[in-house]
């Protein structure tokens, strides 16, 4: 995409992106990290990687056994 754009167009695009970013409010990591940890802990009961998948609902369970002859 950038190959088809002139230097002026690229600079304009970068300036527009920076104008968008400067409008974002910033939060300290000490606050947001705590909120993220609380959210993850609240969602962990539904997480299949933590809770596991019941055998009868596991789509990747092998249908039959392996026989070596």
CHARMM-style PDB file with segment names, atoms N, HN, CA, C and O in Angstrom:
ATOM      1  N   UNK     1       0.827  -1.190   0.000  1.00  0.00      PROA
ATOM      2  CA  UNK     1       0.000   0.000   0.000  1.00  0.00      PROA
ATOM      3  C   UNK     1       0.869   1.249   0.000  1.00  0.00      PROA
ATOM      4  O   UNK     1       0.618   2.179  -0.767  1.00  0.00      PROA
ATOM      5  N   UNK     2       1.879   1.279   0.847  1.00  0.00      PROA
ATOM      6  HN  UNK     2       2.083   0.524   1.470  1.00  0.00      PROA
ATOM      7  CA  UNK     2       2.729   2.462   0.949  1.00  0.00      PROA
ATOM      8  C   UNK     2       3.533   2.699  -0.318  1.00  0.00      PROA
ATOM      9  O   UNK     2       3.939   3.829  -0.589  1.00  0.00      PROA
ATOM     10  N   UNK     3       3.768   1.652  -1.096  1.00  0.00      PROA
ATOM     11  HN  UNK     3       3.438   0.734  -0.876  1.00  0.00      PROA
ATOM     12  CA  UNK     3       4.528   1.814  -2.338  1.00  0.00      PROA
ATOM     13  C   UNK     3       3.769   2.679  -3.334  1.00  0.00      PROA
ATOM     14  O   UNK     3       4.383   3.390  -4.130  1.00  0.00      PROA
ATOM     15  N   UNK     4       2.446   2.627  -3.296  1.00  0.00      PROA
ATOM     16  HN  UNK     4       1.948   2.050  -2.649  1.00  0.00      PROA
ATOM     17  CA  UNK     4       1.628   3.377  -4.243  1.00  0.00      PROA
ATOM     18  C   UNK     4       1.374   4.810  -3.788  1.00  0.00      PROA
ATOM     19  O   UNK     4       0.742   5.582  -4.509  1.00  0.00      PROA
ATOM     20  N   UNK     5       1.859   5.176  -2.599  1.00  0.00      PROA
ATOM     21  HN  UNK     5       2.372   4.549  -2.013  1.00  0.00      PROA
ATOM     22  CA  UNK     5       1.573   6.498  -2.049  1.00  0.00      PROA
ATOM     23  C   UNK     5       2.798   7.397  -2.163  1.00  0.00      PROA
ATOM     24  O   UNK     5       3.933   6.933  -2.061  1.00  0.00      PROA
ATOM     25  N   UNK     6       2.558   8.680  -2.374  1.00  0.00      PROA
ATOM     26  HN  UNK     6       1.636   9.057  -2.457  1.00  0.00      PROA
ATOM     27  CA  UNK     6       3.653   9.637  -2.414  1.00  0.00      PROA
ATOM     28  C   UNK     6       4.085   9.951  -0.983  1.00  0.00      PROA
ATOM     29  O   UNK     6       3.388   9.614  -0.027  1.00  0.00      PROA
ATOM     30  N   UNK     7       5.239  10.597  -0.848  1.00  0.00      PROA
ATOM     31  HN  UNK     7       5.806  10.870  -1.625  1.00  0.00      PROA
ATOM     32  CA  UNK     7       5.727  10.980   0.481  1.00  0.00      PROA
ATOM     33  C   UNK     7       4.730  11.886   1.193  1.00  0.00      PROA
ATOM     34  O   UNK     7       4.535  11.779   2.404  1.00  0.00      PROA
ATOM     35  N   UNK     8       4.105  12.772   0.438  1.00  0.00      PROA
ATOM     36  HN  UNK     8       4.264  12.859  -0.546  1.00  0.00      PROA
ATOM     37  CA  UNK     8       3.137  13.700   1.024  1.00  0.00      PROA
ATOM     38  C   UNK     8       1.922  12.940   1.569  1.00  0.00      PROA
ATOM     39  O   UNK     8       1.424  13.260   2.648  1.00  0.00      PROA
ATOM     40  N   UNK     9       1.451  11.945   0.833  1.00  0.00      PROA
ATOM     41  HN  UNK     9       1.856  11.685  -0.044  1.00  0.00      PROA
ATOM     42  CA  UNK     9       0.298  11.152   1.275  1.00  0.00      PROA
ATOM     43  C   UNK     9       0.635  10.327   2.520  1.00  0.00      PROA
ATOM     44  O   UNK     9      -0.193  10.181   3.420  1.00  0.00      PROA
ATOM     45  N   UNK    10       1.845   9.795   2.561  1.00  0.00      PROA
ATOM     46  HN  UNK    10       2.517   9.914   1.830  1.00  0.00      PROA
ATOM     47  CA  UNK    10       2.271   9.014   3.722  1.00  0.00      PROA
ATOM     48  C   UNK    10       2.350   9.909   4.954  1.00  0.00      PROA
ATOM     49  O   UNK    10       1.876   9.535   6.027  1.00  0.00      PROA
ATOM     50  N   UNK    11       2.943  11.079   4.805  1.00  0.00      PROA
ATOM     51  HN  UNK    11       3.328  11.382   3.933  1.00  0.00      PROA
ATOM     52  CA  UNK    11       3.035  12.009   5.934  1.00  0.00      PROA
ATOM     53  C   UNK    11       1.658  12.444   6.408  1.00  0.00      PROA
ATOM     54  O   UNK    11       1.431  12.587   7.609  1.00  0.00      PROA
ATOM     55  N   UNK    12       0.738  12.656   5.474  1.00  0.00      PROA
ATOM     56  HN  UNK    12       0.922  12.540   4.498  1.00  0.00      PROA
ATOM     57  CA  UNK    12      -0.626  13.042   5.839  1.00  0.00      PROA
ATOM     58  C   UNK    12      -1.302  11.923   6.626  1.00  0.00      PROA
ATOM     59  O   UNK    12      -1.984  12.181   7.618  1.00  0.00      PROA
ATOM     60  N   UNK    13      -1.110  10.674   6.182  1.00  0.00      PROA
ATOM     61  HN  UNK    13      -0.556  10.464   5.376  1.00  0.00      PROA
ATOM     62  CA  UNK    13      -1.695   9.532   6.866  1.00  0.00      PROA
ATOM     63  C   UNK    13      -1.107   9.398   8.278  1.00  0.00      PROA
ATOM     64  O   UNK    13      -1.841   9.132   9.229  1.00  0.00      PROA
ATOM     65  N   UNK    14       0.200   9.579   8.416  1.00  0.00      PROA
ATOM     66  HN  UNK    14       0.797   9.795   7.643  1.00  0.00      PROA
ATOM     67  CA  UNK    14       0.844   9.499   9.725  1.00  0.00      PROA
ATOM     68  C   UNK    14       0.352  10.605  10.651  1.00  0.00      PROA
ATOM     69  O   UNK    14       0.122  10.366  11.836  1.00  0.00      PROA
ATOM     70  N   UNK    15       0.190  11.807  10.119  1.00  0.00      PROA
ATOM     71  HN  UNK    15       0.377  12.001   9.155  1.00  0.00      PROA
ATOM     72  CA  UNK    15      -0.308  12.928  10.909  1.00  0.00      PROA
ATOM     73  C   UNK    15      -1.725  12.665  11.400  1.00  0.00      PROA
ATOM     74  O   UNK    15      -2.044  12.949  12.555  1.00  0.00      PROA
ATOM     75  N   UNK    16      -2.577  12.123  10.531  1.00  0.00      PROA
ATOM     76  HN  UNK    16      -2.318  11.892   9.593  1.00  0.00      PROA
ATOM     77  CA  UNK    16      -3.952  11.802  10.936  1.00  0.00      PROA
ATOM     78  C   UNK    16      -3.953  10.745  12.043  1.00  0.00      PROA
ATOM     79  O   UNK    16      -4.743  10.834  12.984  1.00  0.00      PROA
ATOM     80  N   UNK    17      -3.076   9.751  11.935  1.00  0.00      PROA
ATOM     81  HN  UNK    17      -2.435   9.679  11.171  1.00  0.00      PROA
ATOM     82  CA  UNK    17      -2.994   8.718  12.965  1.00  0.00      PROA
ATOM     83  C   UNK    17      -2.535   9.314  14.291  1.00  0.00      PROA
ATOM     84  O   UNK    17      -3.085   8.981  15.341  1.00  0.00      PROA
ATOM     85  N   UNK    18      -1.542  10.183  14.256  1.00  0.00      PROA
ATOM     86  HN  UNK    18      -1.095  10.453  13.403  1.00  0.00      PROA
ATOM     87  CA  UNK    18      -1.062  10.813  15.484  1.00  0.00      PROA
ATOM     88  C   UNK    18      -2.138  11.697  16.116  1.00  0.00      PROA
ATOM     89  O   UNK    18      -2.238  11.767  17.340  1.00  0.00      PROA
ATOM     90  N   UNK    19      -2.935  12.367  15.298  1.00  0.00      PROA
ATOM     91  HN  UNK    19      -2.853  12.310  14.303  1.00  0.00      PROA
ATOM     92  CA  UNK    19      -4.026  13.189  15.831  1.00  0.00      PROA
ATOM     93  C   UNK    19      -5.067  12.320  16.535  1.00  0.00      PROA
ATOM     94  O   UNK    19      -5.635  12.724  17.550  1.00  0.00      PROA
ATOM     95  N   UNK    20      -5.317  11.123  15.990  1.00  0.00      PROA
ATOM     96  HN  UNK    20      -4.856  10.795  15.166  1.00  0.00      PROA
ATOM     97  CA  UNK    20      -6.249  10.202  16.644  1.00  0.00      PROA
ATOM     98  C   UNK    20      -5.673   9.708  17.967  1.00  0.00      PROA
ATOM     99  O   UNK    20      -6.382   9.641  18.972  1.00  0.00      PROA
ATOM    100  N   UNK    21      -4.390   9.364  17.965  1.00  0.00      PROA
ATOM    101  HN  UNK    21      -3.814   9.418  17.149  1.00  0.00      PROA
ATOM    102  CA  UNK    21      -3.763   8.814  19.156  1.00  0.00      PROA
ATOM    103  C   UNK    21      -3.668   9.823  20.288  1.00  0.00      PROA
ATOM    104  O   UNK    21      -3.783   9.453  21.457  1.00  0.00      PROA
ATOM    105  N   UNK    22      -3.462  11.079  19.961  1.00  0.00      PROA
ATOM    106  HN  UNK    22      -3.369  11.379  19.012  1.00  0.00      PROA
ATOM    107  CA  UNK    22      -3.317  12.096  21.006  1.00  0.00      PROA
ATOM    108  C   UNK    22      -4.647  12.330  21.742  1.00  0.00      PROA
ATOM    109  O   UNK    22      -4.647  12.824  22.870  1.00  0.00      PROA
ATOM    110  N   UNK    23      -5.766  11.981  21.119  1.00  0.00      PROA
ATOM    111  HN  UNK    23      -5.766  11.579  20.203  1.00  0.00      PROA
ATOM    112  CA  UNK    23      -7.080  12.137  21.744  1.00  0.00      PROA
ATOM    113  C   UNK    23      -7.385  11.021  22.741  1.00  0.00      PROA
ATOM    114  O   UNK    23      -8.270  11.171  23.585  1.00  0.00      PROA
ATOM    115  N   UNK    24      -6.662   9.903  22.653  1.00  0.00      PROA
ATOM    116  HN  UNK    24      -5.943   9.781  21.968  1.00  0.00      PROA
ATOM    117  CA  UNK    24      -6.895   8.787  23.564  1.00  0.00      PROA
ATOM    118  C   UNK    24      -6.484   9.161  24.979  1.00  0.00      PROA
ATOM    119  O   UNK    24      -5.413   9.723  25.204  1.00  0.00      PROA
ATOM    120  N   UNK    25      -7.353   8.839  25.926  1.00  0.00      PROA
ATOM    121  HN  UNK    25      -8.224   8.382  25.744  1.00  0.00      PROA
ATOM    122  CA  UNK    25      -6.983   9.075  27.312  1.00  0.00      PROA
ATOM    123  C   UNK    25      -6.071   7.940  27.764  1.00  0.00      PROA
ATOM    124  O   UNK    25      -6.259   6.784  27.385  1.00  0.00      PROA
ATOM    125  N   UNK    26      -5.099   8.287  28.567  1.00  0.00      PROA
ATOM    126  HN  UNK    26      -4.947   9.226  28.875  1.00  0.00      PROA
ATOM    127  CA  UNK    26      -4.141   7.295  29.044  1.00  0.00      PROA
ATOM    128  C   UNK    26      -4.401   7.013  30.513  1.00  0.00      PROA
ATOM    129  O   UNK    26      -4.702   7.914  31.296  1.00  0.00      PROA
ATOM    130  N   UNK    27      -4.280   5.750  30.863  1.00  0.00      PROA
ATOM    131  HN  UNK    27      -4.035   5.018  30.227  1.00  0.00      PROA
ATOM    132  CA  UNK    27      -4.486   5.306  32.240  1.00  0.00      PROA
ATOM    133  C   UNK    27      -3.183   4.700  32.750  1.00  0.00      PROA
ATOM    134  O   UNK    27      -2.448   4.084  31.979  1.00  0.00      PROA
ATOM    135  N   UNK    28      -2.892   4.864  34.018  1.00  0.00      PROA
ATOM    136  HN  UNK    28      -3.490   5.365  34.644  1.00  0.00      PROA
ATOM    137  CA  UNK    28      -1.664   4.254  34.552  1.00  0.00      PROA
ATOM    138  C   UNK    28      -1.772   2.726  34.589  1.00  0.00      PROA
ATOM    139  O   UNK    28      -2.853   2.175  34.799  1.00  0.00      PROA
ATOM    140  N   UNK    29      -0.662   2.067  34.386  1.00  0.00      PROA
ATOM    141  HN  UNK    29       0.216   2.515  34.216  1.00  0.00      PROA
ATOM    142  CA  UNK    29      -0.628   0.611  34.378  1.00  0.00      PROA
ATOM    143  C   UNK    29      -1.089   0.061  35.723  1.00  0.00      PROA
ATOM    144  O   UNK    29      -1.721  -0.995  35.775  1.00  0.00      PROA
ATOM    145  N   UNK    30      -0.785   0.755  36.798  1.00  0.00      PROA
ATOM    146  HN  UNK    30      -0.272   1.613  36.756  1.00  0.00      PROA
ATOM    147  CA  UNK    30      -1.173   0.280  38.125  1.00  0.00      PROA
ATOM    148  C   UNK    30      -2.692   0.136  38.247  1.00  0.00      PROA
ATOM    149  O   UNK    30      -3.175  -0.718  38.990  1.00  0.00      PROA
ATOM    150  N   UNK    31      -3.431   0.949  37.536  1.00  0.00      PROA
ATOM    151  HN  UNK    31      -3.038   1.644  36.932  1.00  0.00      PROA
ATOM    152  CA  UNK    31      -4.898   0.861  37.574  1.00  0.00      PROA
ATOM    153  C   UNK    31      -5.417  -0.180  36.575  1.00  0.00      PROA
ATOM    154  O   UNK    31      -6.239  -1.024  36.931  1.00  0.00      PROA
ATOM    155  N   UNK    32      -4.948  -0.120  35.352  1.00  0.00      PROA
ATOM    156  HN  UNK    32      -4.280   0.566  35.064  1.00  0.00      PROA
ATOM    157  CA  UNK    32      -5.473  -1.000  34.312  1.00  0.00      PROA
ATOM    158  C   UNK    32      -5.079  -2.455  34.537  1.00  0.00      PROA
ATOM    159  O   UNK    32      -5.869  -3.352  34.242  1.00  0.00      PROA
ATOM    160  N   UNK    33      -3.883  -2.709  35.048  1.00  0.00      PROA
ATOM    161  HN  UNK    33      -3.241  -1.980  35.287  1.00  0.00      PROA
ATOM    162  CA  UNK    33      -3.455  -4.087  35.288  1.00  0.00      PROA
ATOM    163  C   UNK    33      -4.352  -4.741  36.327  1.00  0.00      PROA
ATOM    164  O   UNK    33      -4.703  -5.914  36.198  1.00  0.00      PROA
ATOM    165  N   UNK    34      -4.720  -4.000  37.339  1.00  0.00      PROA
ATOM    166  HN  UNK    34      -4.435  -3.047  37.444  1.00  0.00      PROA
ATOM    167  CA  UNK    34      -5.608  -4.534  38.372  1.00  0.00      PROA
ATOM    168  C   UNK    34      -6.972  -4.873  37.770  1.00  0.00      PROA
ATOM    169  O   UNK    34      -7.533  -5.929  38.061  1.00  0.00      PROA
ATOM    170  N   UNK    35      -7.500  -3.989  36.937  1.00  0.00      PROA
ATOM    171  HN  UNK    35      -7.044  -3.131  36.700  1.00  0.00      PROA
ATOM    172  CA  UNK    35      -8.799  -4.225  36.293  1.00  0.00      PROA
ATOM    173  C   UNK    35      -8.743  -5.441  35.374  1.00  0.00      PROA
ATOM    174  O   UNK    35      -9.683  -6.236  35.343  1.00  0.00      PROA
ATOM    175  N   UNK    36      -7.662  -5.593  34.635  1.00  0.00      PROA
ATOM    176  HN  UNK    36      -6.899  -4.948  34.660  1.00  0.00      PROA
ATOM    177  CA  UNK    36      -7.515  -6.742  33.733  1.00  0.00      PROA
ATOM    178  C   UNK    36      -7.458  -8.037  34.541  1.00  0.00      PROA
ATOM    179  O   UNK    36      -8.107  -9.020  34.184  1.00  0.00      PROA
ATOM    180  N   UNK    37      -6.689  -8.042  35.620  1.00  0.00      PROA
ATOM    181  HN  UNK    37      -6.161  -7.244  35.910  1.00  0.00      PROA
ATOM    182  CA  UNK    37      -6.590  -9.248  36.462  1.00  0.00      PROA
ATOM    183  C   UNK    37      -7.951  -9.618  37.035  1.00  0.00      PROA
ATOM    184  O   UNK    37      -8.311 -10.795  37.064  1.00  0.00      PROA
ATOM    185  N   UNK    38      -8.704  -8.634  37.487  1.00  0.00      PROA
ATOM    186  HN  UNK    38      -8.412  -7.678  37.463  1.00  0.00      PROA
ATOM    187  CA  UNK    38     -10.040  -8.905  38.036  1.00  0.00      PROA
ATOM    188  C   UNK    38     -10.962  -9.482  36.965  1.00  0.00      PROA
ATOM    189  O   UNK    38     -11.726 -10.409  37.236  1.00  0.00      PROA
ATOM    190  N   UNK    39     -10.893  -8.940  35.757  1.00  0.00      PROA
ATOM    191  HN  UNK    39     -10.273  -8.187  35.537  1.00  0.00      PROA
ATOM    192  CA  UNK    39     -11.742  -9.419  34.673  1.00  0.00      PROA
ATOM    193  C   UNK    39     -11.377 -10.860  34.309  1.00  0.00      PROA
ATOM    194  O   UNK    39     -12.262 -11.696  34.126  1.00  0.00      PROA
ATOM    195  N   UNK    40     -10.084 -11.152  34.206  1.00  0.00      PROA
ATOM    196  HN  UNK    40      -9.365 -10.473  34.355  1.00  0.00      PROA
ATOM    197  CA  UNK    40      -9.637 -12.497  33.851  1.00  0.00      PROA
ATOM    198  C   UNK    40     -10.096 -13.492  34.910  1.00  0.00      PROA
ATOM    199  O   UNK    40     -10.580 -14.572  34.570  1.00  0.00      PROA
ATOM    200  N   UNK    41      -9.952 -13.149  36.175  1.00  0.00      PROA
ATOM    201  HN  UNK    41      -9.559 -12.272  36.451  1.00  0.00      PROA
ATOM    202  CA  UNK    41     -10.384 -14.043  37.252  1.00  0.00      PROA
ATOM    203  C   UNK    41     -11.891 -14.262  37.224  1.00  0.00      PROA
ATOM    204  O   UNK    41     -12.357 -15.364  37.510  1.00  0.00      PROA
ATOM    205  N   UNK    42     -12.659 -13.232  36.885  1.00  0.00      PROA
ATOM    206  HN  UNK    42     -12.280 -12.336  36.653  1.00  0.00      PROA
ATOM    207  CA  UNK    42     -14.114 -13.362  36.814  1.00  0.00      PROA
ATOM    208  C   UNK    42     -14.525 -14.263  35.652  1.00  0.00      PROA
ATOM    209  O   UNK    42     -15.539 -14.954  35.749  1.00  0.00      PROA
ATOM    210  N   UNK    43     -13.767 -14.274  34.559  1.00  0.00      PROA
ATOM    211  HN  UNK    43     -12.944 -13.712  34.480  1.00  0.00      PROA
ATOM    212  CA  UNK    43     -14.101 -15.065  33.380  1.00  0.00      PROA
ATOM    213  C   UNK    43     -13.518 -16.474  33.425  1.00  0.00      PROA
ATOM    214  O   UNK    43     -13.855 -17.301  32.578  1.00  0.00      PROA
ATOM    215  N   UNK    44     -12.665 -16.761  34.381  1.00  0.00      PROA
ATOM    216  HN  UNK    44     -12.392 -16.089  35.070  1.00  0.00      PROA
ATOM    217  CA  UNK    44     -11.951 -18.040  34.383  1.00  0.00      PROA
ATOM    218  C   UNK    44     -12.878 -19.243  34.550  1.00  0.00      PROA
ATOM    219  O   UNK    44     -12.533 -20.341  34.113  1.00  0.00      PROA
ATOM    220  N   UNK    45     -14.043 -19.065  35.168  1.00  0.00      PROA
ATOM    221  HN  UNK    45     -14.324 -18.174  35.523  1.00  0.00      PROA
ATOM    222  CA  UNK    45     -14.962 -20.188  35.344  1.00  0.00      PROA
ATOM    223  C   UNK    45     -15.486 -20.710  34.011  1.00  0.00      PROA
ATOM    224  O   UNK    45     -15.855 -21.880  33.910  1.00  0.00      PROA
ATOM    225  N   UNK    46     -15.525 -19.867  32.995  1.00  0.00      PROA
ATOM    226  HN  UNK    46     -15.226 -18.917  33.076  1.00  0.00      PROA
ATOM    227  CA  UNK    46     -16.040 -20.250  31.674  1.00  0.00      PROA
ATOM    228  C   UNK    46     -14.930 -20.561  30.679  1.00  0.00      PROA
ATOM    229  O   UNK    46     -15.218 -20.891  29.528  1.00  0.00      PROA
ATOM    230  N   UNK    47     -13.681 -20.465  31.089  1.00  0.00      PROA
ATOM    231  HN  UNK    47     -13.447 -20.197  32.024  1.00  0.00      PROA
ATOM    232  CA  UNK    47     -12.551 -20.656  30.184  1.00  0.00      PROA
ATOM    233  C   UNK    47     -12.272 -22.148  29.988  1.00  0.00      PROA
ATOM    234  O   UNK    47     -11.918 -22.835  30.946  1.00  0.00      PROA
ATOM    235  N   UNK    48     -12.426 -22.663  28.760  1.00  0.00      PROA
ATOM    236  HN  UNK    48     -12.714 -22.106  27.982  1.00  0.00      PROA
ATOM    237  CA  UNK    48     -12.197 -24.099  28.537  1.00  0.00      PROA
ATOM    238  C   UNK    48     -10.737 -24.513  28.726  1.00  0.00      PROA
ATOM    239  O   UNK    48     -10.467 -25.692  28.958  1.00  0.00      PROA
ATOM    240  N   UNK    49      -9.796 -23.585  28.635  1.00  0.00      PROA
ATOM    241  HN  UNK    49     -10.015 -22.628  28.448  1.00  0.00      PROA
ATOM    242  CA  UNK    49      -8.396 -23.935  28.852  1.00  0.00      PROA
ATOM    243  C   UNK    49      -8.109 -24.173  30.327  1.00  0.00      PROA
ATOM    244  O   UNK    49      -7.200 -24.927  30.674  1.00  0.00      PROA
ATOM    245  N   UNK    50      -8.882 -23.531  31.191  1.00  0.00      PROA
ATOM    246  HN  UNK    50      -9.620 -22.919  30.909  1.00  0.00      PROA
ATOM    247  CA  UNK    50      -8.714 -23.716  32.630  1.00  0.00      PROA
ATOM    248  C   UNK    50      -9.630 -24.826  33.135  1.00  0.00      PROA
ATOM    249  O   UNK    50      -9.207 -25.703  33.887  1.00  0.00      PROA
ATOM    250  N   UNK    51     -10.882 -24.774  32.715  1.00  0.00      PROA
ATOM    251  HN  UNK    51     -11.226 -24.061  32.104  1.00  0.00      PROA
ATOM    252  CA  UNK    51     -11.906 -25.696  33.195  1.00  0.00      PROA
ATOM    253  C   UNK    51     -11.825 -27.053  32.508  1.00  0.00      PROA
ATOM    254  O   UNK    51     -12.114 -28.081  33.122  1.00  0.00      PROA
ATOM    255  N   UNK    52     -11.442 -27.061  31.269  1.00  0.00      PROA
ATOM    256  HN  UNK    52     -11.207 -26.226  30.771  1.00  0.00      PROA
ATOM    257  CA  UNK    52     -11.399 -28.299  30.499  1.00  0.00      PROA
ATOM    258  C   UNK    52     -12.689 -28.478  29.710  1.00  0.00      PROA
ATOM    259  O   UNK    52     -13.682 -27.796  29.960  1.00  0.00      PROA
ATOM    260  N   UNK    53     -12.662 -29.394  28.762  1.00  0.00      PROA
ATOM    261  HN  UNK    53     -11.855 -29.948  28.559  1.00  0.00      PROA
ATOM    262  CA  UNK    53     -13.816 -29.678  27.914  1.00  0.00      PROA
ATOM    263  C   UNK    53     -14.332 -31.063  28.290  1.00  0.00      PROA
ATOM    264  O   UNK    53     -13.545 -32.007  28.371  1.00  0.00      PROA
ATOM    265  N   UNK    54     -15.638 -31.207  28.521  1.00  0.00      PROA
ATOM    266  HN  UNK    54     -16.278 -30.441  28.455  1.00  0.00      PROA
ATOM    267  CA  UNK    54     -16.172 -32.530  28.833  1.00  0.00      PROA
ATOM    268  C   UNK    54     -15.900 -33.505  27.683  1.00  0.00      PROA
ATOM    269  O   UNK    54     -15.939 -33.127  26.512  1.00  0.00      PROA
ATOM    270  N   UNK    55     -15.628 -34.749  28.031  1.00  0.00      PROA
ATOM    271  HN  UNK    55     -15.596 -35.057  28.982  1.00  0.00      PROA
ATOM    272  CA  UNK    55     -15.300 -35.763  27.019  1.00  0.00      PROA
ATOM    273  C   UNK    55     -16.387 -35.903  25.953  1.00  0.00      PROA
ATOM    274  O   UNK    55     -16.079 -36.087  24.776  1.00  0.00      PROA
ATOM    275  N   UNK    56     -17.647 -35.818  26.356  1.00  0.00      PROA
ATOM    276  HN  UNK    56     -17.897 -35.669  27.312  1.00  0.00      PROA
ATOM    277  CA  UNK    56     -18.729 -36.012  25.388  1.00  0.00      PROA
ATOM    278  C   UNK    56     -18.903 -34.820  24.449  1.00  0.00      PROA
ATOM    279  O   UNK    56     -19.565 -34.947  23.419  1.00  0.00      PROA
ATOM    280  N   UNK    57     -18.328 -33.676  24.778  1.00  0.00      PROA
ATOM    281  HN  UNK    57     -17.789 -33.573  25.614  1.00  0.00      PROA
ATOM    282  CA  UNK    57     -18.463 -32.486  23.924  1.00  0.00      PROA
ATOM    283  C   UNK    57     -17.163 -32.115  23.226  1.00  0.00      PROA
ATOM    284  O   UNK    57     -17.092 -31.076  22.569  1.00  0.00      PROA
ATOM    285  N   UNK    58     -16.156 -32.928  23.353  1.00  0.00      PROA
ATOM    286  HN  UNK    58     -16.213 -33.772  23.887  1.00  0.00      PROA
ATOM    287  CA  UNK    58     -14.866 -32.649  22.749  1.00  0.00      PROA
ATOM    288  C   UNK    58     -14.893 -33.058  21.276  1.00  0.00      PROA
ATOM    289  O   UNK    58     -14.948 -34.252  20.978  1.00  0.00      PROA
ATOM    290  N   UNK    59     -14.854 -32.093  20.345  1.00  0.00      PROA
ATOM    291  HN  UNK    59     -14.809 -31.124  20.587  1.00  0.00      PROA
ATOM    292  CA  UNK    59     -14.920 -32.438  18.918  1.00  0.00      PROA
ATOM    293  C   UNK    59     -13.633 -33.078  18.396  1.00  0.00      PROA
ATOM    294  O   UNK    59     -13.624 -33.638  17.299  1.00  0.00      PROA
ATOM    295  N   UNK    60     -12.551 -33.003  19.169  1.00  0.00      PROA
ATOM    296  HN  UNK    60     -12.558 -32.549  20.060  1.00  0.00      PROA
ATOM    297  CA  UNK    60     -11.269 -33.534  18.712  1.00  0.00      PROA
ATOM    298  C   UNK    60     -10.963 -34.910  19.295  1.00  0.00      PROA
ATOM    299  O   UNK    60      -9.893 -35.463  19.038  1.00  0.00      PROA
ATOM    300  N   UNK    61     -11.871 -35.460  20.064  1.00  0.00      PROA
ATOM    301  HN  UNK    61     -12.740 -35.010  20.273  1.00  0.00      PROA
ATOM    302  CA  UNK    61     -11.675 -36.787  20.644  1.00  0.00      PROA
ATOM    303  C   UNK    61     -11.673 -37.814  19.517  1.00  0.00      PROA
ATOM    304  O   UNK    61     -12.508 -37.768  18.613  1.00  0.00      PROA
ATOM    305  N   UNK    62     -10.716 -38.745  19.587  1.00  0.00      PROA
ATOM    306  HN  UNK    62     -10.038 -38.782  20.321  1.00  0.00      PROA
ATOM    307  CA  UNK    62     -10.631 -39.768  18.550  1.00  0.00      PROA
ATOM    308  C   UNK    62     -11.845 -40.686  18.628  1.00  0.00      PROA
ATOM    309  O   UNK    62     -12.276 -41.088  19.709  1.00  0.00      PROA
ATOM    310  N   UNK    63     -12.386 -41.008  17.456  1.00  0.00      PROA
ATOM    311  HN  UNK    63     -12.036 -40.682  16.577  1.00  0.00      PROA
ATOM    312  CA  UNK    63     -13.578 -41.839  17.383  1.00  0.00      PROA
ATOM    313  C   UNK    63     -13.268 -43.297  17.681  1.00  0.00      PROA
ATOM    314  O   UNK    63     -14.082 -44.002  18.278  1.00  0.00      PROA
ATOM    315  N   UNK    64     -12.113 -43.740  17.272  1.00  0.00      PROA
ATOM    316  HN  UNK    64     -11.452 -43.168  16.787  1.00  0.00      PROA
ATOM    317  CA  UNK    64     -11.746 -45.132  17.489  1.00  0.00      PROA
ATOM    318  C   UNK    64     -10.308 -45.216  17.980  1.00  0.00      PROA
ATOM    319  O   UNK    64      -9.579 -44.224  17.993  1.00  0.00      PROA
ATOM    320  N   UNK    65      -9.922 -46.404  18.379  1.00  0.00      PROA
ATOM    321  HN  UNK    65     -10.514 -47.210  18.369  1.00  0.00      PROA
ATOM    322  CA  UNK    65      -8.574 -46.608  18.864  1.00  0.00      PROA
ATOM    323  C   UNK    65      -7.608 -46.873  17.742  1.00  0.00      PROA
ATOM    324  O   UNK    65      -8.012 -47.089  16.599  1.00  0.00      PROA
ATOM    325  N   UNK    66      -6.353 -46.858  18.058  1.00  0.00      PROA
ATOM    326  HN  UNK    66      -6.025 -46.682  18.986  1.00  0.00      PROA
ATOM    327  CA  UNK    66      -5.310 -47.130  17.085  1.00  0.00      PROA
ATOM    328  C   UNK    66      -4.899 -48.592  17.203  1.00  0.00      PROA
ATOM    329  O   UNK    66      -4.632 -49.072  18.305  1.00  0.00      PROA
ATOM    330  N   UNK    67      -4.845 -49.294  16.096  1.00  0.00      PROA
ATOM    331  HN  UNK    67      -5.061 -48.904  15.201  1.00  0.00      PROA
ATOM    332  CA  UNK    67      -4.460 -50.697  16.094  1.00  0.00      PROA
ATOM    333  C   UNK    67      -3.197 -50.853  15.281  1.00  0.00      PROA
ATOM    334  O   UNK    67      -3.144 -50.484  14.108  1.00  0.00      PROA
ATOM    335  N   UNK    68      -2.173 -51.407  15.923  1.00  0.00      PROA
ATOM    336  HN  UNK    68      -2.216 -51.707  16.876  1.00  0.00      PROA
ATOM    337  CA  UNK    68      -0.912 -51.641  15.225  1.00  0.00      PROA
ATOM    338  C   UNK    68      -0.794 -53.140  14.997  1.00  0.00      PROA
ATOM    339  O   UNK    68      -0.881 -53.930  15.937  1.00  0.00      PROA
ATOM    340  N   UNK    69      -0.599 -53.520  13.756  1.00  0.00      PROA
ATOM    341  HN  UNK    69      -0.529 -52.879  12.992  1.00  0.00      PROA
ATOM    342  CA  UNK    69      -0.475 -54.960  13.441  1.00  0.00      PROA
ATOM    343  C   UNK    69       0.866 -55.277  12.869  1.00  0.00      PROA
ATOM    344  OT1 UNK    69       1.143 -56.433  12.549  1.00  0.00      PROA
TER     345      UNK     69
END
